[in-house]
């Protein structure tokens, strides 16, 4: 049973090896573009935002989501393999 787990772990670890081996290692020249800063909001826009915020009392209590789940393809494959083993 341990050899099966070890072989699956090695397989999962080497799954991305062909893509890494074929990766282009030549340096890439970066191009920098300078842009002007955006114009500040006009007084009428600021006033309309303030009026809308005053009308909606729940906007002051809003708290964005604190949990973000990001899963790569390799992590997903590893998770599926682990779940299949168990």
Contact map, one row per residue, 1 for C-alpha under 8 A:
11111000000000000000000000000000000000000000000000000000000000000000000000000000000000
11111100000000000000000000000000000000000000000000000000000000000000000000000000000000
11111110000000000000000000000000000000000000000000000000000000000000000000000000000000
11111111000000000000000000000000000000000000000000000000000000000000000000000000000000
11111111100000000000000000000000000000000000000000000000000000000000000000000000000010
01111111110000000000000000000000000000000000000000000000000000000000000000000000000000
00111111111000000000000000000000000000000000000000000000000000000000000000000000000000
00011111111100000000000000000000000000000000000000000000000000000000000000000000100000
00001111111110000000000000000000000000000000000000000000000000000000000000000000000000
00000111111111000000000000000000000000000000000000000000000000000000000000000000000000
00000011111111100000000000000000000000000000000000000000000000000000000000000000000000
00000001111111100000000000000000000000000000000000000000000000000000000001001100000000
00000000111111110000000000000000000000000000000000000000000000000000000000000000000000
00000000011111111000000000000000000000000000000000000000000000000000000000000000000000
00000000001111111100000000000000000000000000000000000000000000000000000001000000000000
00000000000011111111000000000000000000000000000000000000000000000000000001000000000000
00000000000001111111100000000000000000000000000000000000000000000000000000000000000000
00000000000000111111110000000000000000000000000000000000000000000000000000000000000000
00000000000000011111111000000000000000000000000000000000000000000000000000000000000000
00000000000000011111111000000000000000000000000000000000000000000000000000000000000000
00000000000000001111111000000000000000000000000000000000000000000000000000000000000000
00000000000000000111111100000000000000000000000000000000000000000000000000000000000000
00000000000000000011111110000000000000000000000000000000000000000000000000000000000000
00000000000000000000011111000000000000000000000000000000000000000000000000000000000000
00000000000000000000001111100000000000000000000000000000000000000000000000000000000000
00000000000000000000000111110000000000000000000000000000000000000000000000000000000000
00000000000000000000000011111000000000000000000000000000000000000000000000000000000000
00000000000000000000000001111100000000000000000000000000000000000000000000000000000000
00000000000000000000000000111110000000000000000000000000000000000000000000000000000000
00000000000000000000000000011111000000000000000000000000000000000000000000000000000000
00000000000000000000000000001111100000000000000000000000000000000000000000000000000000
00000000000000000000000000000111110000000000000000000000000000000000000000000000000000
00000000000000000000000000000011111000000000000000000000000000000000000000000000000000
00000000000000000000000000000001111100000000000000000000000000000000000000000000000000
00000000000000000000000000000000111110000000000000000000000000000000000000000000000000
00000000000000000000000000000000011111000000000000000000000000000000000000000000000000
00000000000000000000000000000000001111100000000000000000000000000000000000000000000000
00000000000000000000000000000000000111110000000000000000000000000000000000000000000000
00000000000000000000000000000000000011111000000000000000000000000000000000000000000000
00000000000000000000000000000000000001111100000000000000000000000000000000000000000000
00000000000000000000000000000000000000111110110000000000000000000000000000000000000000
00000000000000000000000000000000000000011111110000000000000000000000000000000000000000
00000000000000000000000000000000000000001111111000000000000000000000000000000000000000
00000000000000000000000000000000000000000111111100000000000000000000000000000000000000
00000000000000000000000000000000000000001111111110000000000000000000000000000000000000
00000000000000000000000000000000000000001111111111000000000000000000000000000000000000
00000000000000000000000000000000000000000011111111100000000000000000000000000000000000
00000000000000000000000000000000000000000001111111110000000000000000000000000000000000
00000000000000000000000000000000000000000000111111111000000000000000000000000000000000
00000000000000000000000000000000000000000000011111111100000000000000000000000000000000
00000000000000000000000000000000000000000000001111111110000000000000000000000000000000
00000000000000000000000000000000000000000000000111111111000000000000000000000000000000
00000000000000000000000000000000000000000000000011111111101100000000000000000000000000
00000000000000000000000000000000000000000000000001111111100000000000000000000000000000
00000000000000000000000000000000000000000000000000111111100000000000000000000000000000
00000000000000000000000000000000000000000000000000011111111000000000000000000000000000
00000000000000000000000000000000000000000000000000001111111110000000000000000000000000
00000000000000000000000000000000000000000000000000000001111111000000000000000000000000
00000000000000000000000000000000000000000000000000001001111111000000000000000000000000
00000000000000000000000000000000000000000000000000001000111111000000000000000000000000
00000000000000000000000000000000000000000000000000000000111111100000000000000000000000
00000000000000000000000000000000000000000000000000000000011111110000000000000000000000
00000000000000000000000000000000000000000000000000000000000011111000000000000000000000
00000000000000000000000000000000000000000000000000000000000001111100000000000000000000
00000000000000000000000000000000000000000000000000000000000000111111000000000000000000
00000000000000000000000000000000000000000000000000000000000000011111000000000000000000
00000000000000000000000000000000000000000000000000000000000000001111100000000000000000
00000000000000000000000000000000000000000000000000000000000000001111110000000000000000
00000000000000000000000000000000000000000000000000000000000000000011111000000000000000
00000000000000000000000000000000000000000000000000000000000000000001111100000000000000
00000000000000000000000000000000000000000000000000000000000000000000111110110000000000
00000000000000000000000000000000000000000000000000000000000000000000011111110000000000
00000000000000000000000000000000000000000000000000000000000000000000001111111000000000
00000000000100110000000000000000000000000000000000000000000000000000000111111100000000
00000000000000000000000000000000000000000000000000000000000000000000001111111110000000
00000000000000000000000000000000000000000000000000000000000000000000001111111111000000
00000000000100000000000000000000000000000000000000000000000000000000000011111111100000
00000000000100000000000000000000000000000000000000000000000000000000000001111111110000
00000000000000000000000000000000000000000000000000000000000000000000000000111111111000
00000000000000000000000000000000000000000000000000000000000000000000000000011111111100
00000001000000000000000000000000000000000000000000000000000000000000000000001111111110
00000000000000000000000000000000000000000000000000000000000000000000000000000111111111
00000000000000000000000000000000000000000000000000000000000000000000000000000011111111
00000000000000000000000000000000000000000000000000000000000000000000000000000001111111
00001000000000000000000000000000000000000000000000000000000000000000000000000000111111
00000000000000000000000000000000000000000000000000000000000000000000000000000000011111
